[in-house]
């Protein structure tokens, strides 16, 4: 884990150094094709599709690059990103990052377990605390490449965590490399609980800076 943490930090610095300046206004126009799934401002109305609003620019650009290269497999996105240039990606990321995420609420029946896993993990099961990478308010860490998770749809987080648990990570990305190992020991109950807890987290402008 120490090696991965160091690698992710180096990756984050590399991404920042090579990042293009994004134009949010241009990104808004280019996001017209994204509206159907992710909403006009990045707050998707369908729980199985992720909210992009407030997400770190570096993270969004990186995921678009991974999807375009085929490293991260999201079939429904393949055609959407095929024609995007590096500048297009930067502009889209700037637009979505600049919008506030519409946070939700956690299921009160799942809060106790969800908070325990998020803040302390489960040492007996070998589950690391989410707070270590995603911060106390779920704002993530843009430098290290870890995304904001506060307010994300619980259903999307459940789907993603189960995919990671099944070993479906992706190389050349901090989250994609670390999460399969982190989620390997999570039960369905634990995944449902921590996903619900994250949905209810409220971070101040989660896309802006790490906690």
Secondary structure, 3 states (H helix, E strand, C coil): CHHHHHHHHHHHHHHHHHCCCCCHHHHHHHHHHCHHHHCCCCCCCCCCCCCCCCCCHHHHHHHHHHHHHCCCCCHHHHHHHCCCCHHHHHHHHHHHHCCCCCCCCCCCCCHHHHHHHHHHCEHHHCECCCHHHHCCCCCCECCCCECCCCCCCHHHHHHHHHHHHCCCCCCCCHHHHHHHHHHCCCCHHHHHHHHHHHHHCCCCCCCCCCC
